[in-house]
Amino acid sequence: MFRNKKDLAKSCTIITSCLVIVVFTWLTNGCEKETFVQPYQTENVFILVVDGARYTETWGDQNHQYIPHRAELLKQGVLCDQFYNNGFTETCQGHQAICTGVYENINNSGLENPSNPTIFQYWLKKTSRPNLQAWVIASKDKLEILSDCVNPQWKGTYKPSTDCGNNGLFTGYREDSITFKKLKLITSQNHVRLAIINFKQPDAAGHSGNYEAYKQGILDTDQYVYDFWNYLQNNPVYKDKTTLIVTNDHGRHSEGHLDGFVSHGDLCEGCRHVEFFGLGPDFKKNYVCSTTYQQIDIAKTVAQLLGFEMPTASGKVMAEILK
């Protein structure tokens, strides 16, 4: 109990002062959070997949002889040198892991859609944009499977547009040069905001056992990356608003392991260690990240940049590469 009114008044003053400090601190911290939280500048995301290129022929080669343009562009972007496919190192499986954020051993012949919804479906539902702004563009026809999923709550809904192979699923592969022309045409006609693009040649040449053609395929896709980035930067619709990610679905067997560069499909270093190279307004510049990330982290990172949730994805946001 207080001994007199003077003590009571003094205690009330102290309590009032403390409350004022607490409220002021709370309001100040709240204002600081509002001040420093900034939205991402990315409005568009393109994921270019160089099919079946081994890390030892891309960034693992210190001379970068087959990726000279990407080596030059690193001044503007970020490289993750410890990036892995920790799932199934085949074409359909790798691509669906990129798009769903989940490793799944689906059929590799185009006979099976992913079980989980893709970045395209989540984004289209979130934004209510027309499906002509979301695309699967691929030299390999079987990658049309990325346009839908098996999940009954999502199957047949919010499907992206597709331009795969000669004329869709089960029509055969086409040349990467055609895919690149289609990419630029589709992008210019539709203001594409989210897309995955597959270039097949390194993988196709590897399976044929032609090492020179395999290396040339990597070199050719490097030119496509360079030309497309310049196209985006010279287009006011995309300039400074677009993120470009270059990666692989899988690598190839390490030298001395089984038949080496000819095949892939197991958990050897050559098959698992893949590329992640990124350019865009929200990525760090001239930065090499040595934190280990993996293929399923791409979906979560794209979702973060474009402002939608992917509760079914297992990966994580690649926070270290973001500004």
VOTORDREN-648543 format. One line per 8 residues: number of its first residue (from 1); their letters; for each residue x, y, z of N, C-alpha, C, CB. Coordinates in steps of 0.001 Angstrom, whole numbers. Each point is the difference from the previous one (the first is absolute). Glycine has a CB too. Example, Ala and Ser with C-alpha at 12.3 -4.5 7.8 and 13.67 -1.06 7.14 Angstrom:
REM VOTORDREN-648543
1 = as = 13190/-5690/7800/-890/1190/0/900/1200/0/-1892/-1173/1246 ~ 1542/2223/-1966/820/1190/60/-770/1090/730/1184/-628/-2145
END
This chain:
REM VOTORDREN-648543
1 = mfrnkkdl = 836/-1199/0/-836/1199/0/872/1251/0/-1819/-1246/1219 ~ 1308/2347/-1755/745/1246/-16/-163/704/1344/-307/204/-2504 ~ 1405/373/2968/-19/645/1317/-782/1302/-23/2203/-1038/504 ~ -2217/1743/-1604/-717/1263/-83/-306/317/-1465/1126/826/2118 ~ -1843/265/-2320/-395/386/-1362/1200/364/-857/-2170/808/901 ~ 3211/-283/-241/1201/379/-744/657/-1222/-631/339/1941/1551 ~ -230/-3043/-780/578/-1241/-532/-863/-563/-1130/1014/-485/2253 ~ -2342/591/-2062/-905/-495/-1039/180/775/-1303/-1638/-679/1774
9 = aksctiit = 1717/1990/-1653/178/836/-1192/1315/-300/-694/-1377/1780/1065 ~ 2431/-1997/-276/1311/-310/-568/-29/-1314/-761/1086/1259/1858 ~ -1749/-2268/-1290/-87/-1314/-655/-787/85/-1295/139/-1113/2230 ~ -1224/1893/-2188/-808/151/-1226/800/665/-1115/-2068/158/1405 ~ 2887/804/-1031/840/691/-981/989/-958/-640/-241/2121/1295 ~ 850/-2973/-484/978/-980/-512/-669/-987/-946/1341/225/2111 ~ -2544/-702/-1683/-721/-975/-840/-394/624/-1333/-866/-1148/2062 ~ 380/2402/-1988/-392/700/-1231/1180/183/-939/-1789/1175/1271
17 = sclvivvf = 2929/-827/-731/1214/186/-805/409/-1289/-677/739/1805/1542 ~ -821/-2904/-806/366/-1304/-573/-927/-373/-1147/889/-721/2226 ~ -2201/975/-2024/-959/-307/-1062/270/830/-1245/-1696/-591/1729 ~ 2026/1865/-1524/319/864/-1133/1203/-520/-766/-942/1945/1239 ~ 1975/-2388/-500/1207/-539/-640/-320/-1256/-793/1398/951/1842 ~ -2217/-1842/-1243/-359/-1262/-672/-762/282/-1284/-85/-1182/2217 ~ -929/2083/-2111/-811/326/-1185/848/667/-1071/-2025/247/1452 ~ 2892/681/-1049/865/690/-957/933/-983/-714/-111/2066/1426
25 = twltngce = 680/-2983/-636/904/-1008/-587/-736/-874/-992/1364/0/2088 ~ -2589/-414/-1720/-791/-852/-891/-331/722/-1308/-964/-1167/2007 ~ 535/2433/-1866/-331/775/-1199/1221/250/-856/-1858/1073/1238 ~ 2990/-762/-599/1231/264/-739/468/-1226/-755/621/1699/1694 ~ -638/-2857/-1029/422/-1241/-664/-916/-323/-1157/940/-846/2148 ~ -2242/1095/-1930/-946/-255/-1076/273/878/-1198/-1686/-667/1677 ~ 1991/1942/-1424/303/926/-1096/1272/-393/-709/-1155/1819/1226 ~ 2147/-2263/-460/1261/-420/-614/-228/-1179/-926/1264/816/2000
33 = ketfvqpy = -2102/-1765/-1582/-268/-1157/-846/-676/446/-1293/-203/-1476/2037 ~ -753/2391/-1912/-674/499/-1192/978/725/-915/-2129/205/1301 ~ 3085/505/-715/948/794/-775/970/-874/-768/-205/1812/1675 ~ 676/-2895/-1055/1097/-764/-579/-453/-1222/-811/1371/778/1902 ~ -2630/-1185/-1752/-484/-1118/-806/-359/530/-1380/-868/-1230/2053 ~ 1547/729/-3078/-234/457/-1358/-483/-1164/-867/1763/1789/277 ~ -2709/-1548/-1155/-464/-1066/-886/1094/-361/-1007/-2388/789/271 ~ 2343/-2025/-753/951/-402/-1035/-329/735/-1300/300/-2278/1085
41 = qtenvfil = 728/2556/-1830/-181/697/-1273/-356/-954/-1137/1614/1722/784 ~ -1390/-3016/-577/-269/-994/-1045/-1490/-91/-305/2022/-1285/726 ~ -2354/1431/-1995/-1373/-174/-470/-122/-1191/-948/-362/2461/255 ~ 1500/-2900/-794/8/-1079/-993/1149/-946/332/-1010/1510/-1793 ~ 793/-2816/1571/1058/-987/243/66/-976/-1171/-313/212/2506 ~ 1517/-390/-3033/268/-997/-1034/1035/-981/543/-535/1655/-1871 ~ 254/-2948/1758/923/-1048/431/481/-734/-1243/-1159/-254/2261 ~ 2443/400/-2585/589/-679/-1154/727/-1252/473/245/2194/-1242
49 = vvdgaryt = -666/-3347/758/598/-1267/403/880/-529/-1131/-1975/-505/1506 ~ 3266/433/-1231/956/-578/-946/48/-1492/302/1393/2165/-189 ~ -2076/-2934/-605/-253/-1410/297/1281/-830/-11/-2270/259/-990 ~ 2585/-849/2140/1056/-1003/73/1416/501/-121/-1631/-1476/-909 ~ 1876/2737/1197/1381/512/-16/658/-288/1349/-629/1826/-1660 ~ 1789/-2405/1628/732/-346/1221/720/1236/541/295/-2382/-812 ~ -229/2512/2126/600/1185/617/1465/165/-393/-1586/-246/1910 ~ 2267/-863/-2161/1418/75/-356/222/660/-1353/385/-2046/1346
57 = etwgdqnh = -1418/2121/-2168/116/691/-1289/-631/1393/37/-23/-2225/-1136 ~ -556/2613/2265/-556/1356/103/863/798/980/-2373/-828/-512 ~ 1878/1063/1723/732/810/962/1161/-740/649/-2094/1225/411 ~ 2084/-2545/-489/1090/-783/581/1292/77/-797/-1710/-1507/920 ~ 1603/1976/-2146/1166/245/-849/503/1410/286/-851/-1589/-1808 ~ 2024/1716/2378/511/1306/408/155/970/-1167/1169/-1138/1859 ~ -1005/622/-3047/148/861/-1180/-1350/429/-598/2168/-1152/-463 ~ -3232/492/905/-1346/328/-483/-55/29/-1521/-398/1320/2082
65 = qyiphrae = 1090/-2240/-2717/127/46/-1455/-1313/-284/-736/2356/-704/294 ~ -3303/27/374/-1265/-312/-669/-1135/910/473/762/-2370/-233 ~ -477/3216/1217/-1020/955/470/606/1412/120/-1193/-1871/1261 ~ 1869/2353/-2302/684/1296/117/-961/1161/281/1735/-875/-1554 ~ -2930/809/1002/-946/1104/218/-503/17/1438/-684/-128/-2406 ~ 379/-1039/2958/-461/-35/1387/1112/449/939/-1592/-1863/-561 ~ 2808/1488/248/1128/442/823/103/1527/-5/1215/-2154/-501 ~ -1481/2754/-657/9/1458/-106/-1177/611/752/1141/-183/-2221
73 = llkqgvlc = -2308/-449/2117/-1207/522/632/6/-145/1518/-1210/-550/-2080 ~ 2118/-255/2618/67/-166/1451/199/1336/712/930/-2291/-345 ~ -333/3257/-322/160/1334/593/-1368/599/365/2122/341/-1344 ~ -3153/-783/631/-1351/520/235/-856/-939/846/166/1194/-2168 ~ 375/-2369/2501/-855/-999/623/641/-815/1098/-1130/-91/-2117 ~ 556/-1090/2331/399/-849/1115/158/-1446/-473/-1190/1534/1620 ~ 2172/-2205/-1063/248/-1414/-270/-49/-765/1312/1417/556/-2025 ~ -2150/-1655/2058/49/-934/1134/884/-1166/-422/-2333/671/848
81 = dqfynngf = 3518/-771/-248/929/-1035/-451/-186/-1331/726/1601/1806/-542 ~ -2540/-1854/1486/-344/-1252/676/-1503/-236/-137/1928/272/1643 ~ -2334/-518/-2871/-1421/-169/-312/-205/-1411/-537/-288/2486/-499 ~ -712/-3200/1032/-118/-1430/-278/-1424/-438/-319/1932/-345/1490 ~ -2012/-652/-2351/-1214/-803/-148/147/-1165/975/-360/661/-2480 ~ -358/-599/3580/75/-1060/1002/-1141/-993/-134/1137/1590/1524 ~ -1756/-1589/-2695/-1100/-921/-250/347/-986/-1095/-1603/1748/728 ~ 814/-1723/-1792/152/-960/-1092/590/720/-1209/-1958/-1387/848
89 = tetcqghq = 3112/921/-1293/774/728/-1009/-365/-432/-1422/1858/223/1657 ~ -3129/0/-1978/-528/-226/-1341/-754/1258/-435/-179/-2522/396 ~ -178/2588/-1679/-561/1236/-565/-1337/412/611/1166/-574/-2091 ~ -2173/-286/1999/-1323/367/514/33/219/1507/-1060/-1301/-1854 ~ 1797/436/2551/81/114/1454/672/1308/427/91/-2499/151 ~ 993/2857/-849/703/1231/338/-828/1237/-281/2120/-1158/-475 ~ -2761/1192/-678/-823/1163/-343/-1190/153/945/694/-267/-2383 ~ -1323/-853/2738/-1156/127/884/435/406/1403/-1221/-1723/-1353
97 = aictgvye = 2430/1335/1777/506/448/1303/202/1513/7/1124/-2229/337 ~ -616/2760/-1437/166/1449/-132/-1351/707/102/2037/-361/-1441 ~ -3055/-205/815/-1309/667/-94/-917/-232/1193/218/-222/-2424 ~ -21/-889/3151/-895/-306/1117/656/181/1365/-1158/-1592/-1491 ~ 2506/1575/1532/686/58/1279/-55/-1306/762/-524/2390/72 ~ 279/-3492/-788/-100/-1329/614/747/-1000/-877/-2243/570/1063 ~ 3064/-1428/-456/632/-1078/-748/-1005/-1145/-148/2313/659/856 ~ -2461/-1120/-2087/-951/-1080/-259/487/-824/-1188/-1913/1388/920
105 = ninnsgle = 1821/-2683/-801/479/-890/-1061/-1140/-331/-965/1732/-971/1566 ~ -2097/1961/-2384/-1049/-222/-993/593/-669/-1237/-1283/2003/857 ~ 418/-2468/-1711/428/-627/-1251/780/1010/-839/-2000/-1552/47 ~ 3088/1107/-680/875/908/-753/-316/39/-1486/1753/-440/1674 ~ -2891/-107/-2069/-340/-31/-1423/-1158/916/-364/825/-2317/-44 ~ -1297/3107/983/-1114/888/-270/-1349/-634/241/1420/1111/-1634 ~ -1435/-2204/2367/-1246/-726/247/-670/397/1307/933/-1877/-1301 ~ -307/2769/2058/-498/267/1350/239/1464/384/441/-2403/638
113 = npsnptif = -1489/3059/-186/130/1354/525/534/-33/1427/-1885/765/-1477 ~ 2458/327/1943/412/69/1406/-1199/-172/929/1902/1509/-640 ~ -1645/-1975/1841/-1076/-152/976/-430/1334/584/860/-2263/529 ~ 83/3200/-454/-236/1259/701/-163/1173/-955/1296/-894/1910 ~ -2062/1918/-1505/-162/1183/-846/1315/729/-213/-2332/217/822 ~ 2442/444/-1959/1238/658/-400/-28/1496/321/274/-1705/-1811 ~ 878/2329/1628/83/1449/159/-996/714/-912/2418/-228/620 ~ -2671/-335/-1793/-916/630/-950/-1431/0/538/1487/-723/-1894
121 = qywlkkts = -1895/-413/2438/-1367/-108/509/-221/909/1212/-90/-2363/-839 ~ 1056/2365/1756/-111/879/1166/-30/1471/-419/1197/-1720/1388 ~ -319/2073/-2321/86/1401/-426/-1261/435/-737/2486/-225/-158 ~ -2980/-614/-749/-1208/338/-752/-1212/139/924/937/-1205/-1992 ~ -1030/345/2993/-1108/113/948/112/1284/815/-145/-2500/119 ~ 1354/2797/335/224/1181/835/-296/1294/-757/1734/-1279/1266 ~ -1298/1359/-2506/-68/1260/-743/-1235/151/-880/2445/-16/34 ~ -3087/-1106/-369/-1147/3/-923/388/528/-1380/-1530/320/1956
129 = rpnlqawv = 2782/-440/-2300/450/452/-1320/-309/-1067/-1065/1832/1383/1088 ~ -1886/-991/-2350/-259/-968/-1072/1153/-991/-135/-1380/1718/-1200 ~ 1055/-2939/794/1051/-1022/-68/997/258/-1132/-1623/-1631/953 ~ 1363/2608/-1808/978/374/-1025/1183/764/599/-1855/84/-1683 ~ 1797/208/2973/1126/644/661/845/-994/799/-1345/2095/113 ~ 996/-3369/-167/778/-1066/658/228/-1112/-1018/-968/559/2305 ~ 2244/-989/-2458/328/-911/-1103/991/-1098/388/-429/1885/-1541 ~ 222/-3038/897/993/-1067/-55/442/-82/-1456/-1020/-1308/1985
137 = iaskdkle = 2282/1655/-2241/537/25/-1362/1189/-948/-28/-773/2410/-417 ~ 712/-3459/-391/1020/-1054/113/339/-638/-1330/-801/-429/2284 ~ 2075/119/-2459/418/-783/-1162/-509/-1428/108/2039/1438/-248 ~ -2194/-1932/1477/-477/-1366/226/-1514/4/185/2210/-635/1050 ~ -2886/-106/-1908/-1461/-34/39/-551/-526/1317/33/-318/-2442 ~ 668/-602/3081/-520/-652/1196/-141/968/1181/1046/-2122/-792 ~ -417/3276/707/-70/950/1100/-1312/773/32/2460/189/-119 ~ -3362/-496/-802/-1351/550/84/-701/-461/1282/-121/46/-2516
145 = ilsdcvnp = 643/-1102/3132/-577/-488/1268/51/1065/1099/693/-2325/-630 ~ 175/3333/473/138/1029/1029/-1188/954/40/2458/-170/-267 ~ -3395/1/-654/-1147/913/-73/-1142/-405/928/631/473/-2349 ~ -514/-1633/2995/-1105/-447/856/549/-906/1096/-1640/162/-1929 ~ 764/-578/2838/412/-900/1078/-1119/-990/288/1488/1787/993 ~ -1178/-2762/-138/-949/-1062/327/-886/387/1179/1630/-1683/-868 ~ -1164/2563/1730/-749/411/1184/-1441/351/-385/2129/855/1074 ~ -3123/-1553/-510/-1394/206/-435/-520/1417/241/-379/-2394/469
153 = qwkgtykp = 976/3121/476/-434/1368/256/529/989/-1051/-75/-560/2435 ~ 1070/108/-3209/625/887/-978/-68/-518/-1437/1498/740/1811 ~ -1719/-2020/-1972/40/-617/-1330/-921/705/-984/543/-2173/1075 ~ 28/2539/-2227/-777/625/-1061/-303/1464/204/-954/-2181/-365 ~ 1501/2788/1433/-298/1403/290/1269/838/-8/-1976/-708/1359 ~ 1823/1981/-1676/1094/967/31/1225/-522/-778/-837/836/2240 ~ 570/-1361/-3415/1063/-593/-810/703/1065/-858/-1279/-2178/-41 ~ 2607/2136/-8/730/927/-864/-129/-406/-1465/1610/465/1869
161 = stdcgnng = -1248/437/-2738/81/-322/-1427/1261/-823/-257/-1259/2121/-611 ~ 1271/-2861/-483/1155/-853/-310/391/106/-1468/-694/-1565/1820 ~ 1974/1389/-2063/543/-109/-1353/1185/-957/98/-756/2378/-691 ~ 478/-3662/526/994/-1038/292/184/-950/-1185/-597/155/2431 ~ 1853/-444/-2732/304/-943/-1070/-497/490/-1347/-108/-1839/1653 ~ -85/894/-2564/-446/375/-1344/-1414/573/-2/1477/-1777/-920 ~ -2348/1141/1727/-1387/494/55/-709/-542/1235/-68/141/-2513 ~ 743/-102/3632/-609/-476/1232/432/-1412/373/-1922/1463/-497
169 = lftgyred = 1334/-1974/1550/357/-1294/567/-53/-1122/-1036/-867/797/2191 ~ 1934/-1609/-2193/141/-1175/-873/126/344/-1481/-1305/-1256/1670 ~ 1835/2447/-1963/228/365/-1408/1490/76/-335/-2158/1268/24 ~ 3015/-1540/949/1437/-11/-251/696/1294/385/-444/-1575/-1824 ~ 1775/1462/1969/819/1151/376/207/922/-1205/1156/-1388/1770 ~ -840/2667/-1473/369/946/-1034/1360/599/350/-2440/509/-507 ~ 3018/211/-440/1308/609/221/-114/1200/938/741/-773/-2275 ~ 318/1006/3033/11/1115/944/-109/1355/-700/1376/-1399/1535
177 = sitfkklk = -848/1488/-2746/-86/1265/-737/-1459/386/-243/2212/-490/-1099 ~ -3055/-514/860/-1429/251/-190/-625/433/1327/-89/-1699/-1883 ~ 477/1030/2950/-524/357/1325/355/1431/360/186/-2386/708 ~ 1026/2808/-1038/408/1363/321/-814/1027/-789/2305/-843/508 ~ -2562/546/-1779/-840/896/-809/-1416/61/560/1382/-526/-2031 ~ -1898/-634/2451/-1337/-43/581/-38/796/1297/-397/-2250/-1047 ~ 1442/2128/1847/70/724/1262/-129/1502/-210/1431/-1816/926 ~ -656/2353/-1849/-42/1444/-239/-1346/423/-593/2489/-4/-345
185 = litsqnhv = -3035/-801/-551/-1286/327/-619/-1128/-9/1037/812/-986/-2171 ~ -868/-79/2967/-1051/-129/1015/110/1118/1031/-28/-2491/-336 ~ 1265/2808/733/214/1048/995/-451/1360/-524/1925/-1304/926 ~ -1591/1596/-2168/-349/1298/-577/-1497/138/-231/2235/69/-1076 ~ -2916/-1168/801/-1427/63/-323/-909/1/1228/545/-1158/-2108 ~ -62/612/3242/-907/-274/1112/371/647/1333/-454/-2097/-1140 ~ 1520/2889/1180/494/513/1284/51/-1139/1018/-953/2302/-497 ~ 1754/-3293/189/175/-1154/882/597/465/1322/308/-1543/-1985
193 = rlaiinfk = -894/1072/3082/472/389/1331/669/-1142/752/-1818/1668/62 ~ 1506/-2904/-427/595/-1157/673/149/-1125/-1007/-1012/669/2223 ~ 2235/-1187/-2362/216/-1046/-1002/1183/-880/383/-953/1501/-1771 ~ 887/-2756/1322/1155/-893/43/303/-390/-1436/-567/-880/2343 ~ 1844/864/-2683/443/-292/-1363/1025/-1124/53/-426/2395/-739 ~ 269/-3372/-111/926/-1136/-63/770/15/-1315/-1531/-1350/1472 ~ 2881/1281/-1367/881/-192/-1157/627/-1381/116/478/2501/-198 ~ -703/-3339/-793/307/-1430/106/1407/-412/-405/-2357/-335/-415
201 = qpdaaghs = 3063/1143/-379/1143/-496/-751/1127/-632/813/-576/1727/-1583 ~ 1009/-1144/2718/1069/-676/743/-371/-1432/376/707/2217/883 ~ -1946/-2424/-462/-439/-1339/388/-87/-929/-1208/-1268/1001/1912 ~ 687/-498/-2989/-155/-829/-1198/1351/-410/-566/-2157/1156/-498 ~ 3101/-214/460/1339/-305/-522/751/-940/923/55/2224/-1119 ~ -245/-2052/2421/644/-901/948/-445/-1435/-196/156/1871/1611 ~ -1467/-2063/-1749/-525/-1353/-195/476/-616/-1312/-1995/637/1348 ~ 2322/195/-2308/497/-534/-1275/1477/-364/90/-1695/1381/-1216
209 = gnyeaykq = 2352/-1007/2329/1417/-305/182/924/961/-713/-644/-2341/243 ~ 117/3467/-693/797/972/-750/423/1134/935/-1225/-576/-2155 ~ 2435/488/2676/459/964/994/151/1398/-594/1172/-1853/1190 ~ -722/1956/-2433/149/1305/-636/-1361/673/-185/2074/-817/-1170 ~ -3074/48/763/-1348/559/-166/-601/362/1354/-315/-1362/-2093 ~ 650/595/3103/-452/293/1362/549/1351/462/-110/-2472/512 ~ 1385/2693/-709/611/1277/387/-558/1149/-837/2090/-1216/685 ~ -2317/958/-1961/-565/1036/-866/-1417/357/442/1415/-822/-1911
217 = gildtdqy = -2145/-174/2374/-1351/250/500/5/930/1200/-680/-2238/-832 ~ 1650/2071/1720/129/895/1155/360/1404/-464/706/-1931/1453 ~ 196/2003/-2420/419/1298/-538/-1166/710/-688/2332/-891/-302 ~ -3126/142/-439/-1151/591/-686/-1025/542/993/366/-1575/-1910 ~ -642/816/2971/-974/471/982/530/1228/746/-873/-2351/250 ~ 2176/2444/-93/585/1198/613/-299/1229/-850/1826/-1397/1029 ~ -1788/1223/-2337/-340/1109/-898/-1476/364/132/1805/-732/-1596 ~ -2673/-295/1726/-1424/271/168/-255/787/1290/-543/-2104/-1278
225 = vydfwnyl = 1228/1708/2360/-136/708/1277/379/1470/-167/502/-2132/1255 ~ 623/2369/-1882/517/1360/-194/-947/833/-859/2338/-876/212 ~ -2771/292/-1318/-883/728/-918/-1346/297/658/1134/-1103/-1954 ~ -1654/155/2708/-1303/207/620/73/1045/1118/-611/-2368/-568 ~ 1682/2339/1339/149/1009/1047/96/1403/-614/1154/-1700/1477 ~ -417/1828/-2559/93/1296/-674/-1352/421/-579/2408/-475/-534 ~ -3145/-495/17/-1354/285/-496/-871/563/1126/223/-1846/-1717 ~ -172/1228/2893/-797/455/1139/418/1394/451/-291/-2376/710
233 = qnnpvykd = 1603/2606/-685/497/1291/482/-237/1142/-988/1712/-1245/1288 ~ -1946/909/-2539/-280/1026/-1011/-1495/189/-242/2177/-550/-1065 ~ -2978/-142/1879/-1450/86/-123/-545/694/1245/-97/-2111/-1428 ~ -526/3279/1280/-475/748/1178/-1019/-762/842/411/2064/-1284 ~ -1085/-3036/681/-961/-811/751/722/-870/1032/-1551/-14/-1991 ~ 2784/-389/1669/730/-952/839/1217/593/717/-772/-1743/-1555 ~ 1327/2785/1033/1230/561/558/-149/338/1481/554/908/-2255 ~ 379/-1399/3050/69/260/1443/-1205/-520/770/1341/1992/-529
241 = kttlivtn = -2141/-2848/-105/-1171/-581/662/-8/-1526/-105/-1277/2097/-500 ~ 2348/-2650/-74/-31/-1410/-385/1161/-779/601/-1138/648/-2112 ~ 808/-1826/2634/1010/-927/507/182/-1139/-995/-581/588/2392 ~ 1829/-887/-2700/352/-1107/-886/826/-998/790/-49/1496/-2049 ~ -408/-2737/2095/708/-1076/691/462/-1018/-1033/-1368/344/2114 ~ 2643/-710/-2048/558/-1041/-879/389/-1173/874/850/1700/-1700 ~ -1334/-2886/1366/274/-1174/810/-10/-1248/-878/-1019/1119/2018 ~ 1137/-2281/-1392/-55/-1285/-706/-1012/-905/679/2409/226/-718
249 = dhgrhseg = -2979/-1138/-42/-862/-1021/599/832/-1078/677/-1746/450/-1740 ~ 2900/-733/1152/944/-989/526/1335/218/-693/-1852/-1688/476 ~ 2883/1033/34/1294/39/-660/231/-1277/-786/888/1485/1803 ~ 334/-2017/-1709/337/-1257/-663/963/-749/907/-338/990/-2332 ~ 546/-2260/2054/922/-779/826/1377/659/59/-1254/-2089/-601 ~ 1869/2022/1749/1359/521/172/975/-781/-879/-543/706/2367 ~ 1639/-57/-2743/1040/-696/-778/498/-1207/778/687/2162/-1109 ~ -607/-3291/422/458/-1228/631/-1095/-794/680/2142/1109/308
257 = hldgfvsh = -3342/-539/-250/-1136/-698/615/-925/-514/-1099/149/1454/2077 ~ -352/-2756/-2126/-818/-635/-1031/442/468/-1390/-1940/-153/1615 ~ 1048/709/-2449/402/426/-1345/246/1505/-94/-1307/-1906/-911 ~ 1544/2555/2069/375/1408/-13/-1092/905/-544/2336/-721/-263 ~ -1943/1648/-612/-923/1046/-455/-1175/-536/-811/1922/1545/-14 ~ -1852/-2785/-443/-1035/-541/-890/-1355/-99/704/1773/-1284/-1223 ~ -1782/914/2491/-1267/-270/671/-119/752/1321/-33/-2241/-1080 ~ -1071/2015/1747/-279/615/1304/-1087/-822/662/655/2334/-802
265 = gdlcegcr = -1004/-1975/2034/-1144/-671/628/239/-539/1393/-671/-567/-2242 ~ 1894/696/2768/224/-476/1360/387/1161/915/705/-2246/-897 ~ -105/1949/2038/316/1019/994/1479/355/37/-1916/-817/1322 ~ 2627/581/-2419/1409/394/-33/98/1519/-40/629/-2148/-1181 ~ 552/2676/1498/207/1445/37/-317/640/-1342/1749/-321/1745 ~ -1350/-319/-2822/-227/563/-1326/-1470/149/-337/2131/-1002/-696 ~ -2947/73/1139/-1439/58/-268/-699/1013/894/70/-2387/-704 ~ 393/2534/1942/-702/810/1001/424/1463/7/-203/-2045/1356
273 = hveffglg = 1488/2327/-1573/495/1375/101/-388/762/-1264/1937/-736/1475 ~ -2828/1714/-1339/-523/719/-1157/178/1510/189/-1669/-1854/-413 ~ 1307/2580/-600/201/1445/-34/-1182/766/584/1428/-315/-2003 ~ -1146/1385/2703/-993/1036/285/668/1339/-211/-1244/-1463/1665 ~ 823/2160/-2699/507/1325/-319/-1195/923/-145/2069/-935/-1154 ~ -2032/2087/1807/-1155/875/-21/337/1447/-289/-1047/-1535/1579 ~ 164/2167/-2322/83/1431/-313/-1344/625/313/1743/-381/-1812 ~ -1729/1576/2384/-1268/654/277/136/1080/1051/-1155/-2090/-612
281 = pdfkknyv = 121/2911/757/89/1163/874/100/-326/1479/-1273/1188/-1698 ~ 897/-2399/2094/4/-353/1420/1140/-935/402/-2446/298/-44 ~ 3266/-695/-928/1166/-826/292/1214/878/289/-919/-1832/-1462 ~ 1807/1309/2277/1271/684/222/790/33/-1305/28/-731/2426 ~ 904/1656/-2514/793/167/-1214/1431/-489/232/-1430/1966/-681 ~ 1962/-2613/-354/1391/-476/36/253/-793/1278/736/1981/-1375 ~ -1631/-2917/1646/22/-714/1276/14/-1503/-242/-1228/1896/1110 ~ 2150/-2577/-456/62/-1462/-34/-425/-517/1366/1864/7/-1742
289 = csttyqqi = -2943/-741/1761/-572/-533/1236/454/-1447/179/-2011/1541/-197 ~ 2606/-1838/1342/467/-1358/268/-868/-743/1005/2282/783/-508 ~ -3406/-170/889/-992/-711/798/-634/-1080/-869/-449/2057/1431 ~ 254/-3227/-881/-583/-1098/-770/-1505/205/-158/1794/-1561/837 ~ -2218/1618/-2075/-1425/43/-333/-294/-1148/-949/-110/2524/313 ~ -1176/-2750/-563/-359/-1123/-860/-1148/355/-931/777/-1564/1771 ~ -1003/673/-2694/-941/227/-1099/-1393/419/467/1281/-1665/-1298 ~ -1773/1045/2352/-1353/300/462/-105/1379/648/-350/-2438/333
297 = diaktvaq = 1483/3111/-112/-28/1350/563/-379/1061/-1029/1727/-727/1625 ~ -1654/384/-2905/-327/974/-1043/-1455/425/93/1746/-1003/-1481 ~ -2658/43/1659/-1428/315/35/-319/972/1129/-508/-2252/-969 ~ 1034/1986/2155/-256/881/1149/573/1401/-232/28/-2007/1513 ~ 1124/2067/-2166/636/1294/-257/-794/800/-1024/2237/-997/536 ~ -2715/333/-1571/-849/671/-995/-1286/500/659/951/-1461/-1834 ~ -1552/628/2682/-1215/397/701/244/1232/873/-764/-2390/-16 ~ 1916/2422/669/346/1154/833/108/1266/-846/1215/-1518/1593
305 = llgfempt = -548/1416/-2724/202/1164/-852/-1302/532/-582/2252/-873/-534 ~ -3161/-42/187/-1246/405/-653/-1169/144/966/810/-1139/-2031 ~ -581/857/3309/-997/296/1011/-1154/-972/108/620/2283/-356 ~ -358/-3592/215/-1054/-980/234/527/-1125/883/-1060/562/-2219 ~ 158/-1306/2827/373/-1087/902/12/-1322/-749/-975/1250/1945 ~ 1872/-2166/-1521/34/-1364/-532/59/-983/1158/1154/780/-2114 ~ -2268/-1016/2774/13/-867/1184/373/-1447/-281/-1706/1478/927 ~ 1544/-1931/-2167/342/-1392/-309/1488/-192/-297/-2304/-286/-886
313 = asgkvmae = 3033/1372/667/1424/-105/-339/822/-329/1240/-316/1638/-1880 ~ 1351/-2455/1699/858/-432/1111/1264/836/138/-885/-2283/-317 ~ 1216/3066/-667/1251/748/18/-75/1220/896/448/-800/-2294 ~ 560/1654/2183/68/1221/797/422/1161/-897/565/-1328/2087 ~ -821/2526/-1623/424/1201/-726/1527/112/66/-2203/1172/528 ~ 2800/-876/-1670/1458/136/-66/387/1409/470/142/-1680/-1929 ~ -283/1889/3217/88/1349/574/1364/640/-195/-1685/-685/1666 ~ 2752/-100/-1668/1329/586/-57/296/710/-1307/721/-1763/1531
321 = ilk = -1396/1369/-2597/294/618/-1288/-826/1256/-253/589/-2247/-856 ~ -1562/2510/1750/-846/1166/-158/633/1209/672/-2024/-1473/-98 ~ 1762/2641/-455/531/1229/577/-542/214/1406/201/986/-2292
END
